[in-house]
Amino acid sequence: MKELIEYIARSLASDPDAVVVTESMEDGRIVFRLQVADEDKGKVIGRQGRVAQAMRVLLRVASVKEGTPAVLEII
């Protein structure tokens, strides 16, 4: 799941080397934190949050397959 988020974010960012995805376990769910360069935040979030919402949907589908709930935070 981490690789999926990282792949999508790197594809969107103009500075792919600044993309960092960390994961931690909190309250029985996996929390993925996506960090990008300041100039790329708009690209990753998208208009009205559509890109971020699509990434969260893909993450939710992947997490259901693995049986562990997951959440994406963009920081």
Protein Blocks (a to p, Z undefined) as FASTA:
>chain_A
ZZmmmmmmmmmpmblmlpccddddeehiacddddddfklmmmmnogghlmmmmmmmmmmm
mmmmnopacddddZZ
